[in-house]
Every structure is written in C-alpha cells, then in structure tokens.
Amino acid sequence: MTRLLEEGIEAVRGLPADRQDVAGELLLGLAGIVQSDYQLTPEQIADLKTAIAQADRGEFATDDELRTVWAKFGL
C-alpha cells in the first residue's frame, strides 16, 4: 500500500459512517469490485463528467439561480 493511500484511509476513518461508506464504495468501484446493484447509465456518466468539468472551471450556480430552482419545486 502506498503512503498516499494510507493517508487517505486514515483521513476517511475520521469521517461519519455514511461518508465512510461512500469512500468504501468508491474504492471498491476503482478496484472493479461492485457491491451495488445500481449502475449509472451512459447519460448519467456524461452528465457527471460535464458537472465535474464545470466545477473544475469554477462554474457554479448563483444564489439567485438556486432560489429559482428551489422555488420551482416549492422549496
């Protein structure tokens, strides 16, 4: 095990249980061991890639845009 992986695992140990589970699922997915019956569709994967690219560029919704979306759903 590399030093970086050991540091990552140690950091995850301090997270709440639900976040630890997410980290575990991600690691298992990277290792090719799938524990979930749920699989992302190609469209969902494309949407995630787009969202990650937007976040990397710093493109986030404004507070006004978020209020508009929440209002649309009565929230």
PDB file of N, CA, C and O in Angstrom:
ATOM      1  N   MET A   1       0.859  -1.176   0.000  1.00  0.00           N
ATOM      2  CA  MET A   1       0.000   0.000   0.000  1.00  0.00           C
ATOM      3  C   MET A   1       0.898   1.228   0.000  1.00  0.00           C
ATOM      4  O   MET A   1       1.898   1.279   0.717  1.00  0.00           O
ATOM      5  N   THR A   2       0.535   2.211  -0.805  1.00  0.00           N
ATOM      6  CA  THR A   2       1.341   3.421  -0.883  1.00  0.00           C
ATOM      7  C   THR A   2       1.069   4.328   0.315  1.00  0.00           C
ATOM      8  O   THR A   2       0.058   4.194   1.004  1.00  0.00           O
ATOM      9  N   ARG A   3       1.989   5.242   0.540  1.00  0.00           N
ATOM     10  CA  ARG A   3       1.845   6.196   1.635  1.00  0.00           C
ATOM     11  C   ARG A   3       0.603   7.060   1.424  1.00  0.00           C
ATOM     12  O   ARG A   3      -0.131   7.335   2.373  1.00  0.00           O
ATOM     13  N   LEU A   4       0.368   7.483   0.195  1.00  0.00           N
ATOM     14  CA  LEU A   4      -0.789   8.332  -0.079  1.00  0.00           C
ATOM     15  C   LEU A   4      -2.100   7.604   0.208  1.00  0.00           C
ATOM     16  O   LEU A   4      -3.025   8.186   0.775  1.00  0.00           O
ATOM     17  N   LEU A   5      -2.178   6.338  -0.179  1.00  0.00           N
ATOM     18  CA  LEU A   5      -3.389   5.574   0.106  1.00  0.00           C
ATOM     19  C   LEU A   5      -3.570   5.412   1.611  1.00  0.00           C
ATOM     20  O   LEU A   5      -4.686   5.530   2.116  1.00  0.00           O
ATOM     21  N   GLU A   6      -2.492   5.146   2.324  1.00  0.00           N
ATOM     22  CA  GLU A   6      -2.580   5.023   3.784  1.00  0.00           C
ATOM     23  C   GLU A   6      -3.072   6.318   4.417  1.00  0.00           C
ATOM     24  O   GLU A   6      -3.893   6.287   5.334  1.00  0.00           O
ATOM     25  N   GLU A   7      -2.572   7.466   3.930  1.00  0.00           N
ATOM     26  CA  GLU A   7      -3.025   8.757   4.452  1.00  0.00           C
ATOM     27  C   GLU A   7      -4.505   8.971   4.154  1.00  0.00           C
ATOM     28  O   GLU A   7      -5.250   9.469   4.998  1.00  0.00           O
ATOM     29  N   GLY A   8      -4.922   8.595   2.956  1.00  0.00           N
ATOM     30  CA  GLY A   8      -6.329   8.744   2.595  1.00  0.00           C
ATOM     31  C   GLY A   8      -7.239   7.901   3.467  1.00  0.00           C
ATOM     32  O   GLY A   8      -8.287   8.366   3.916  1.00  0.00           O
ATOM     33  N   ILE A   9      -6.842   6.670   3.703  1.00  0.00           N
ATOM     34  CA  ILE A   9      -7.642   5.777   4.539  1.00  0.00           C
ATOM     35  C   ILE A   9      -7.708   6.306   5.967  1.00  0.00           C
ATOM     36  O   ILE A   9      -8.762   6.258   6.601  1.00  0.00           O
ATOM     37  N   GLU A  10      -6.599   6.803   6.468  1.00  0.00           N
ATOM     38  CA  GLU A  10      -6.591   7.359   7.819  1.00  0.00           C
ATOM     39  C   GLU A  10      -7.508   8.579   7.911  1.00  0.00           C
ATOM     40  O   GLU A  10      -8.213   8.751   8.905  1.00  0.00           O
ATOM     41  N   ALA A  11      -7.503   9.420   6.883  1.00  0.00           N
ATOM     42  CA  ALA A  11      -8.375  10.588   6.880  1.00  0.00           C
ATOM     43  C   ALA A  11      -9.844  10.188   6.843  1.00  0.00           C
ATOM     44  O   ALA A  11     -10.673  10.809   7.508  1.00  0.00           O
ATOM     45  N   VAL A  12     -10.171   9.153   6.069  1.00  0.00           N
ATOM     46  CA  VAL A  12     -11.556   8.696   5.951  1.00  0.00           C
ATOM     47  C   VAL A  12     -12.046   8.107   7.273  1.00  0.00           C
ATOM     48  O   VAL A  12     -13.238   8.179   7.573  1.00  0.00           O
ATOM     49  N   ARG A  13     -11.160   7.537   8.053  1.00  0.00           N
ATOM     50  CA  ARG A  13     -11.567   6.972   9.349  1.00  0.00           C
ATOM     51  C   ARG A  13     -12.194   8.013  10.270  1.00  0.00           C
ATOM     52  O   ARG A  13     -12.995   7.673  11.142  1.00  0.00           O
ATOM     53  N   GLY A  14     -11.838   9.257  10.083  1.00  0.00           N
ATOM     54  CA  GLY A  14     -12.389  10.315  10.910  1.00  0.00           C
ATOM     55  C   GLY A  14     -13.721  10.856  10.434  1.00  0.00           C
ATOM     56  O   GLY A  14     -14.308  11.718  11.088  1.00  0.00           O
ATOM     57  N   LEU A  15     -14.204  10.368   9.313  1.00  0.00           N
ATOM     58  CA  LEU A  15     -15.481  10.840   8.770  1.00  0.00           C
ATOM     59  C   LEU A  15     -16.653  10.111   9.410  1.00  0.00           C
ATOM     60  O   LEU A  15     -16.474   9.036   9.984  1.00  0.00           O
ATOM     61  N   PRO A  16     -17.854  10.682   9.319  1.00  0.00           N
ATOM     62  CA  PRO A  16     -19.053   9.971   9.780  1.00  0.00           C
ATOM     63  C   PRO A  16     -19.240   8.674   8.981  1.00  0.00           C
ATOM     64  O   PRO A  16     -18.729   8.536   7.869  1.00  0.00           O
ATOM     65  N   ALA A  17     -19.973   7.742   9.565  1.00  0.00           N
ATOM     66  CA  ALA A  17     -20.150   6.412   8.973  1.00  0.00           C
ATOM     67  C   ALA A  17     -20.687   6.459   7.549  1.00  0.00           C
ATOM     68  O   ALA A  17     -20.231   5.703   6.690  1.00  0.00           O
ATOM     69  N   ASP A  18     -21.652   7.339   7.290  1.00  0.00           N
ATOM     70  CA  ASP A  18     -22.219   7.380   5.935  1.00  0.00           C
ATOM     71  C   ASP A  18     -21.189   7.830   4.906  1.00  0.00           C
ATOM     72  O   ASP A  18     -21.182   7.336   3.779  1.00  0.00           O
ATOM     73  N   ARG A  19     -20.319   8.762   5.286  1.00  0.00           N
ATOM     74  CA  ARG A  19     -19.257   9.212   4.374  1.00  0.00           C
ATOM     75  C   ARG A  19     -18.201   8.123   4.195  1.00  0.00           C
ATOM     76  O   ARG A  19     -17.634   7.976   3.113  1.00  0.00           O
ATOM     77  N   GLN A  20     -17.938   7.358   5.263  1.00  0.00           N
ATOM     78  CA  GLN A  20     -17.005   6.239   5.148  1.00  0.00           C
ATOM     79  C   GLN A  20     -17.534   5.210   4.158  1.00  0.00           C
ATOM     80  O   GLN A  20     -16.773   4.648   3.372  1.00  0.00           O
ATOM     81  N   ASP A  21     -18.844   4.966   4.199  1.00  0.00           N
ATOM     82  CA  ASP A  21     -19.444   4.014   3.268  1.00  0.00           C
ATOM     83  C   ASP A  21     -19.293   4.476   1.822  1.00  0.00           C
ATOM     84  O   ASP A  21     -19.013   3.668   0.936  1.00  0.00           O
ATOM     85  N   VAL A  22     -19.477   5.773   1.584  1.00  0.00           N
ATOM     86  CA  VAL A  22     -19.308   6.312   0.231  1.00  0.00           C
ATOM     87  C   VAL A  22     -17.869   6.102  -0.230  1.00  0.00           C
ATOM     88  O   VAL A  22     -17.628   5.683  -1.362  1.00  0.00           O
ATOM     89  N   ALA A  23     -16.913   6.394   0.656  1.00  0.00           N
ATOM     90  CA  ALA A  23     -15.499   6.203   0.308  1.00  0.00           C
ATOM     91  C   ALA A  23     -15.213   4.733   0.016  1.00  0.00           C
ATOM     92  O   ALA A  23     -14.478   4.412  -0.917  1.00  0.00           O
ATOM     93  N   GLY A  24     -15.792   3.849   0.811  1.00  0.00           N
ATOM     94  CA  GLY A  24     -15.603   2.418   0.582  1.00  0.00           C
ATOM     95  C   GLY A  24     -16.167   1.974  -0.758  1.00  0.00           C
ATOM     96  O   GLY A  24     -15.548   1.184  -1.471  1.00  0.00           O
ATOM     97  N   GLU A  25     -17.345   2.487  -1.098  1.00  0.00           N
ATOM     98  CA  GLU A  25     -17.937   2.147  -2.393  1.00  0.00           C
ATOM     99  C   GLU A  25     -17.060   2.636  -3.540  1.00  0.00           C
ATOM    100  O   GLU A  25     -16.882   1.938  -4.538  1.00  0.00           O
ATOM    101  N   LEU A  26     -16.517   3.837  -3.391  1.00  0.00           N
ATOM    102  CA  LEU A  26     -15.636   4.378  -4.435  1.00  0.00           C
ATOM    103  C   LEU A  26     -14.388   3.516  -4.601  1.00  0.00           C
ATOM    104  O   LEU A  26     -13.994   3.200  -5.723  1.00  0.00           O
ATOM    105  N   LEU A  27     -13.773   3.140  -3.494  1.00  0.00           N
ATOM    106  CA  LEU A  27     -12.579   2.294  -3.568  1.00  0.00           C
ATOM    107  C   LEU A  27     -12.890   0.942  -4.202  1.00  0.00           C
ATOM    108  O   LEU A  27     -12.133   0.461  -5.046  1.00  0.00           O
ATOM    109  N   LEU A  28     -13.987   0.336  -3.803  1.00  0.00           N
ATOM    110  CA  LEU A  28     -14.364  -0.949  -4.384  1.00  0.00           C
ATOM    111  C   LEU A  28     -14.653  -0.813  -5.875  1.00  0.00           C
ATOM    112  O   LEU A  28     -14.318  -1.696  -6.665  1.00  0.00           O
ATOM    113  N   GLY A  29     -15.272   0.290  -6.247  1.00  0.00           N
ATOM    114  CA  GLY A  29     -15.532   0.528  -7.660  1.00  0.00           C
ATOM    115  C   GLY A  29     -14.241   0.671  -8.451  1.00  0.00           C
ATOM    116  O   GLY A  29     -14.119   0.140  -9.555  1.00  0.00           O
ATOM    117  N   LEU A  30     -13.273   1.392  -7.881  1.00  0.00           N
ATOM    118  CA  LEU A  30     -11.976   1.543  -8.552  1.00  0.00           C
ATOM    119  C   LEU A  30     -11.265   0.208  -8.700  1.00  0.00           C
ATOM    120  O   LEU A  30     -10.551  -0.024  -9.675  1.00  0.00           O
ATOM    121  N   ALA A  31     -11.469  -0.665  -7.721  1.00  0.00           N
ATOM    122  CA  ALA A  31     -10.823  -1.974  -7.757  1.00  0.00           C
ATOM    123  C   ALA A  31     -11.581  -2.961  -8.645  1.00  0.00           C
ATOM    124  O   ALA A  31     -11.135  -4.089  -8.857  1.00  0.00           O
ATOM    125  N   GLY A  32     -12.732  -2.523  -9.162  1.00  0.00           N
ATOM    126  CA  GLY A  32     -13.516  -3.403 -10.020  1.00  0.00           C
ATOM    127  C   GLY A  32     -14.402  -4.362  -9.256  1.00  0.00           C
ATOM    128  O   GLY A  32     -14.919  -5.330  -9.815  1.00  0.00           O
ATOM    129  N   ILE A  33     -14.575  -4.087  -7.972  1.00  0.00           N
ATOM    130  CA  ILE A  33     -15.440  -4.916  -7.132  1.00  0.00           C
ATOM    131  C   ILE A  33     -16.709  -4.118  -6.875  1.00  0.00           C
ATOM    132  O   ILE A  33     -16.705  -3.173  -6.087  1.00  0.00           O
ATOM    133  N   VAL A  34     -17.775  -4.493  -7.528  1.00  0.00           N
ATOM    134  CA  VAL A  34     -19.020  -3.745  -7.419  1.00  0.00           C
ATOM    135  C   VAL A  34     -19.916  -4.415  -6.389  1.00  0.00           C
ATOM    136  O   VAL A  34     -20.250  -5.594  -6.506  1.00  0.00           O
ATOM    137  N   GLN A  35     -20.300  -3.637  -5.373  1.00  0.00           N
ATOM    138  CA  GLN A  35     -21.191  -4.182  -4.352  1.00  0.00           C
ATOM    139  C   GLN A  35     -22.625  -3.709  -4.531  1.00  0.00           C
ATOM    140  O   GLN A  35     -23.541  -4.234  -3.897  1.00  0.00           O
ATOM    141  N   SER A  36     -22.818  -2.742  -5.371  1.00  0.00           N
ATOM    142  CA  SER A  36     -24.146  -2.192  -5.568  1.00  0.00           C
ATOM    143  C   SER A  36     -24.770  -2.776  -6.828  1.00  0.00           C
ATOM    144  O   SER A  36     -24.083  -3.061  -7.809  1.00  0.00           O
ATOM    145  N   ASP A  37     -26.069  -2.946  -6.780  1.00  0.00           N
ATOM    146  CA  ASP A  37     -26.789  -3.397  -7.966  1.00  0.00           C
ATOM    147  C   ASP A  37     -27.045  -2.237  -8.923  1.00  0.00           C
ATOM    148  O   ASP A  37     -27.429  -2.440 -10.074  1.00  0.00           O
ATOM    149  N   TYR A  38     -26.828  -1.028  -8.434  1.00  0.00           N
ATOM    150  CA  TYR A  38     -27.115   0.155  -9.245  1.00  0.00           C
ATOM    151  C   TYR A  38     -25.931   0.474 -10.148  1.00  0.00           C
ATOM    152  O   TYR A  38     -24.782   0.500  -9.706  1.00  0.00           O
ATOM    153  N   GLN A  39     -26.226   0.713 -11.401  1.00  0.00           N
ATOM    154  CA  GLN A  39     -25.211   1.100 -12.372  1.00  0.00           C
ATOM    155  C   GLN A  39     -25.653   2.407 -13.029  1.00  0.00           C
ATOM    156  O   GLN A  39     -26.818   2.561 -13.396  1.00  0.00           O
ATOM    157  N   LEU A  40     -24.726   3.337 -13.174  1.00  0.00           N
ATOM    158  CA  LEU A  40     -25.033   4.577 -13.864  1.00  0.00           C
ATOM    159  C   LEU A  40     -25.239   4.306 -15.348  1.00  0.00           C
ATOM    160  O   LEU A  40     -24.578   3.454 -15.944  1.00  0.00           O
ATOM    161  N   THR A  41     -26.167   5.048 -15.923  1.00  0.00           N
ATOM    162  CA  THR A  41     -26.376   4.946 -17.365  1.00  0.00           C
ATOM    163  C   THR A  41     -25.283   5.756 -18.069  1.00  0.00           C
ATOM    164  O   THR A  41     -24.646   6.602 -17.442  1.00  0.00           O
ATOM    165  N   PRO A  42     -25.061   5.510 -19.344  1.00  0.00           N
ATOM    166  CA  PRO A  42     -24.092   6.329 -20.081  1.00  0.00           C
ATOM    167  C   PRO A  42     -24.433   7.824 -20.019  1.00  0.00           C
ATOM    168  O   PRO A  42     -23.538   8.666 -19.958  1.00  0.00           O
ATOM    169  N   GLU A  43     -25.727   8.143 -20.034  1.00  0.00           N
ATOM    170  CA  GLU A  43     -26.138   9.543 -19.953  1.00  0.00           C
ATOM    171  C   GLU A  43     -25.776  10.141 -18.596  1.00  0.00           C
ATOM    172  O   GLU A  43     -25.324  11.284 -18.528  1.00  0.00           O
ATOM    173  N   GLN A  44     -25.969   9.383 -17.512  1.00  0.00           N
ATOM    174  CA  GLN A  44     -25.617   9.870 -16.185  1.00  0.00           C
ATOM    175  C   GLN A  44     -24.103  10.079 -16.055  1.00  0.00           C
ATOM    176  O   GLN A  44     -23.650  11.047 -15.445  1.00  0.00           O
ATOM    177  N   ILE A  45     -23.348   9.176 -16.626  1.00  0.00           N
ATOM    178  CA  ILE A  45     -21.889   9.315 -16.595  1.00  0.00           C
ATOM    179  C   ILE A  45     -21.472  10.568 -17.354  1.00  0.00           C
ATOM    180  O   ILE A  45     -20.605  11.313 -16.896  1.00  0.00           O
ATOM    181  N   ALA A  46     -22.080  10.804 -18.508  1.00  0.00           N
ATOM    182  CA  ALA A  46     -21.778  12.003 -19.292  1.00  0.00           C
ATOM    183  C   ALA A  46     -22.137  13.261 -18.505  1.00  0.00           C
ATOM    184  O   ALA A  46     -21.382  14.233 -18.500  1.00  0.00           O
ATOM    185  N   ASP A  47     -23.308  13.239 -17.832  1.00  0.00           N
ATOM    186  CA  ASP A  47     -23.718  14.388 -17.018  1.00  0.00           C
ATOM    187  C   ASP A  47     -22.731  14.651 -15.888  1.00  0.00           C
ATOM    188  O   ASP A  47     -22.401  15.802 -15.604  1.00  0.00           O
ATOM    189  N   LEU A  48     -22.262  13.597 -15.251  1.00  0.00           N
ATOM    190  CA  LEU A  48     -21.281  13.752 -14.174  1.00  0.00           C
ATOM    191  C   LEU A  48     -19.974  14.336 -14.692  1.00  0.00           C
ATOM    192  O   LEU A  48     -19.384  15.208 -14.054  1.00  0.00           O
ATOM    193  N   LYS A  49     -19.524  13.863 -15.835  1.00  0.00           N
ATOM    194  CA  LYS A  49     -18.293  14.398 -16.415  1.00  0.00           C
ATOM    195  C   LYS A  49     -18.444  15.883 -16.735  1.00  0.00           C
ATOM    196  O   LYS A  49     -17.525  16.672 -16.513  1.00  0.00           O
ATOM    197  N   THR A  50     -19.608  16.254 -17.257  1.00  0.00           N
ATOM    198  CA  THR A  50     -19.874  17.664 -17.548  1.00  0.00           C
ATOM    199  C   THR A  50     -19.868  18.487 -16.267  1.00  0.00           C
ATOM    200  O   THR A  50     -19.270  19.562 -16.216  1.00  0.00           O
ATOM    201  N   ALA A  51     -20.534  17.980 -15.233  1.00  0.00           N
ATOM    202  CA  ALA A  51     -20.600  18.696 -13.956  1.00  0.00           C
ATOM    203  C   ALA A  51     -19.217  18.854 -13.327  1.00  0.00           C
ATOM    204  O   ALA A  51     -18.897  19.916 -12.793  1.00  0.00           O
ATOM    205  N   ILE A  52     -18.410  17.820 -13.386  1.00  0.00           N
ATOM    206  CA  ILE A  52     -17.056  17.898 -12.825  1.00  0.00           C
ATOM    207  C   ILE A  52     -16.225  18.919 -13.587  1.00  0.00           C
ATOM    208  O   ILE A  52     -15.485  19.694 -12.981  1.00  0.00           O
ATOM    209  N   ALA A  53     -16.340  18.925 -14.908  1.00  0.00           N
ATOM    210  CA  ALA A  53     -15.603  19.901 -15.719  1.00  0.00           C
ATOM    211  C   ALA A  53     -16.044  21.329 -15.383  1.00  0.00           C
ATOM    212  O   ALA A  53     -15.216  22.234 -15.282  1.00  0.00           O
ATOM    213  N   GLN A  54     -17.357  21.521 -15.210  1.00  0.00           N
ATOM    214  CA  GLN A  54     -17.856  22.851 -14.849  1.00  0.00           C
ATOM    215  C   GLN A  54     -17.314  23.275 -13.484  1.00  0.00           C
ATOM    216  O   GLN A  54     -16.899  24.421 -13.312  1.00  0.00           O
ATOM    217  N   ALA A  55     -17.316  22.370 -12.529  1.00  0.00           N
ATOM    218  CA  ALA A  55     -16.791  22.685 -11.195  1.00  0.00           C
ATOM    219  C   ALA A  55     -15.299  22.997 -11.266  1.00  0.00           C
ATOM    220  O   ALA A  55     -14.821  23.915 -10.598  1.00  0.00           O
ATOM    221  N   ASP A  56     -14.573  22.243 -12.063  1.00  0.00           N
ATOM    222  CA  ASP A  56     -13.138  22.498 -12.226  1.00  0.00           C
ATOM    223  C   ASP A  56     -12.871  23.891 -12.790  1.00  0.00           C
ATOM    224  O   ASP A  56     -11.856  24.512 -12.477  1.00  0.00           O
ATOM    225  N   ARG A  57     -13.792  24.377 -13.627  1.00  0.00           N
ATOM    226  CA  ARG A  57     -13.653  25.718 -14.207  1.00  0.00           C
ATOM    227  C   ARG A  57     -14.219  26.792 -13.281  1.00  0.00           C
ATOM    228  O   ARG A  57     -14.133  27.981 -13.585  1.00  0.00           O
ATOM    229  N   GLY A  58     -14.796  26.379 -12.157  1.00  0.00           N
ATOM    230  CA  GLY A  58     -15.370  27.340 -11.219  1.00  0.00           C
ATOM    231  C   GLY A  58     -16.741  27.841 -11.616  1.00  0.00           C
ATOM    232  O   GLY A  58     -17.176  28.898 -11.160  1.00  0.00           O
ATOM    233  N   GLU A  59     -17.423  27.090 -12.462  1.00  0.00           N
ATOM    234  CA  GLU A  59     -18.743  27.486 -12.936  1.00  0.00           C
ATOM    235  C   GLU A  59     -19.819  26.909 -12.013  1.00  0.00           C
ATOM    236  O   GLU A  59     -20.175  25.734 -12.097  1.00  0.00           O
ATOM    237  N   PHE A  60     -20.327  27.779 -11.124  1.00  0.00           N
ATOM    238  CA  PHE A  60     -21.346  27.354 -10.173  1.00  0.00           C
ATOM    239  C   PHE A  60     -22.575  28.239 -10.315  1.00  0.00           C
ATOM    240  O   PHE A  60     -22.480  29.379 -10.771  1.00  0.00           O
ATOM    241  N   ALA A  61     -23.718  27.715  -9.926  1.00  0.00           N
ATOM    242  CA  ALA A  61     -24.961  28.485  -9.970  1.00  0.00           C
ATOM    243  C   ALA A  61     -24.886  29.616  -8.950  1.00  0.00           C
ATOM    244  O   ALA A  61     -24.292  29.472  -7.882  1.00  0.00           O
ATOM    245  N   THR A  62     -25.500  30.744  -9.300  1.00  0.00           N
ATOM    246  CA  THR A  62     -25.572  31.867  -8.373  1.00  0.00           C
ATOM    247  C   THR A  62     -26.660  31.594  -7.332  1.00  0.00           C
ATOM    248  O   THR A  62     -27.479  30.691  -7.504  1.00  0.00           O
ATOM    249  N   ASP A  63     -26.662  32.371  -6.265  1.00  0.00           N
ATOM    250  CA  ASP A  63     -27.704  32.227  -5.251  1.00  0.00           C
ATOM    251  C   ASP A  63     -29.088  32.451  -5.843  1.00  0.00           C
ATOM    252  O   ASP A  63     -30.036  31.746  -5.498  1.00  0.00           O
ATOM    253  N   ASP A  64     -29.205  33.434  -6.736  1.00  0.00           N
ATOM    254  CA  ASP A  64     -30.500  33.707  -7.371  1.00  0.00           C
ATOM    255  C   ASP A  64     -30.953  32.521  -8.225  1.00  0.00           C
ATOM    256  O   ASP A  64     -32.133  32.171  -8.215  1.00  0.00           O
ATOM    257  N   GLU A  65     -30.035  31.905  -8.958  1.00  0.00           N
ATOM    258  CA  GLU A  65     -30.382  30.735  -9.772  1.00  0.00           C
ATOM    259  C   GLU A  65     -30.845  29.577  -8.891  1.00  0.00           C
ATOM    260  O   GLU A  65     -31.798  28.874  -9.227  1.00  0.00           O
ATOM    261  N   LEU A  66     -30.172  29.386  -7.776  1.00  0.00           N
ATOM    262  CA  LEU A  66     -30.582  28.316  -6.860  1.00  0.00           C
ATOM    263  C   LEU A  66     -31.952  28.587  -6.259  1.00  0.00           C
ATOM    264  O   LEU A  66     -32.773  27.675  -6.160  1.00  0.00           O
ATOM    265  N   ARG A  67     -32.213  29.834  -5.856  1.00  0.00           N
ATOM    266  CA  ARG A  67     -33.534  30.179  -5.310  1.00  0.00           C
ATOM    267  C   ARG A  67     -34.630  29.904  -6.333  1.00  0.00           C
ATOM    268  O   ARG A  67     -35.704  29.417  -5.979  1.00  0.00           O
ATOM    269  N   THR A  68     -34.362  30.212  -7.594  1.00  0.00           N
ATOM    270  CA  THR A  68     -35.341  29.970  -8.661  1.00  0.00           C
ATOM    271  C   THR A  68     -35.643  28.481  -8.795  1.00  0.00           C
ATOM    272  O   THR A  68     -36.803  28.090  -8.934  1.00  0.00           O
ATOM    273  N   VAL A  69     -34.622  27.666  -8.755  1.00  0.00           N
ATOM    274  CA  VAL A  69     -34.826  26.203  -8.864  1.00  0.00           C
ATOM    275  C   VAL A  69     -35.603  25.700  -7.657  1.00  0.00           C
ATOM    276  O   VAL A  69     -36.564  24.947  -7.812  1.00  0.00           O
ATOM    277  N   TRP A  70     -35.196  26.112  -6.441  1.00  0.00           N
ATOM    278  CA  TRP A  70     -35.915  25.644  -5.248  1.00  0.00           C
ATOM    279  C   TRP A  70     -37.366  26.079  -5.289  1.00  0.00           C
ATOM    280  O   TRP A  70     -38.254  25.309  -4.924  1.00  0.00           O
ATOM    281  N   ALA A  71     -37.618  27.295  -5.727  1.00  0.00           N
ATOM    282  CA  ALA A  71     -38.990  27.796  -5.790  1.00  0.00           C
ATOM    283  C   ALA A  71     -39.821  26.990  -6.787  1.00  0.00           C
ATOM    284  O   ALA A  71     -41.008  26.747  -6.567  1.00  0.00           O
ATOM    285  N   LYS A  72     -39.199  26.586  -7.864  1.00  0.00           N
ATOM    286  CA  LYS A  72     -39.894  25.787  -8.875  1.00  0.00           C
ATOM    287  C   LYS A  72     -40.465  24.512  -8.283  1.00  0.00           C
ATOM    288  O   LYS A  72     -41.515  24.034  -8.711  1.00  0.00           O
ATOM    289  N   PHE A  73     -39.768  23.962  -7.295  1.00  0.00           N
ATOM    290  CA  PHE A  73     -40.205  22.720  -6.650  1.00  0.00           C
ATOM    291  C   PHE A  73     -40.881  22.967  -5.302  1.00  0.00           C
ATOM    292  O   PHE A  73     -41.080  22.036  -4.522  1.00  0.00           O
ATOM    293  N   GLY A  74     -41.233  24.230  -5.031  1.00  0.00           N
ATOM    294  CA  GLY A  74     -41.950  24.558  -3.819  1.00  0.00           C
ATOM    295  C   GLY A  74     -41.118  24.474  -2.552  1.00  0.00           C
ATOM    296  O   GLY A  74     -41.655  24.269  -1.463  1.00  0.00           O
ATOM    297  N   LEU A  75     -39.841  24.627  -2.687  1.00  0.00           N
ATOM    298  CA  LEU A  75     -38.944  24.539  -1.526  1.00  0.00           C
ATOM    299  C   LEU A  75     -38.375  25.892  -1.156  1.00  0.00           C
ATOM    300  O   LEU A  75     -37.602  25.997  -0.204  1.00  0.00           O
TER     301      LEU A  75
END
